[in-house]
Structure formats: structure tokens, C-alpha cells
Amino acid sequence: MMHVDVTESINNPIRLVIGWSMIDPTSLPPGSIILAYWFGGAFLMAAKRLSEYDEIVA
């Protein structure tokens, strides 16, 4: 289940880079920020799926 969230959350860092390039087209955000944003999104997606699962079971 978690691996699906990690691959689906790749949209988060892509959107971050697009937004960053709108502000400063000459640079990219640091890799650590991109990675943290990606895994933060994966965590939130997993938490959402867990809450939906708990709701279905109840």
C-alpha cells in the first residue's frame, strides 16, 4: 500500500519545481527540499487512505 502512495505522490515535487521555476527560472530547489516534499506528500496520502479504510471498516 505504501509503495503506491510513494509513486502517486511524485506529483508533489513536480508541482514544487514548476512553481519554483515560475519565481526563479534560473535555479532549481535543493534536492533535500524536493525529497522532503515528496515523502511528506506520500505520508499525507497514506494517512488519508488509512482514515478512509478505518471509515469503511466501521
Secondary structure, 3 states (H helix, E strand, C coil): CHHHHHHHCCHHHHHHHHHHHHHCCCCCCCHHHHHHHHHHHHHHHHHHHHHHHHHHHC
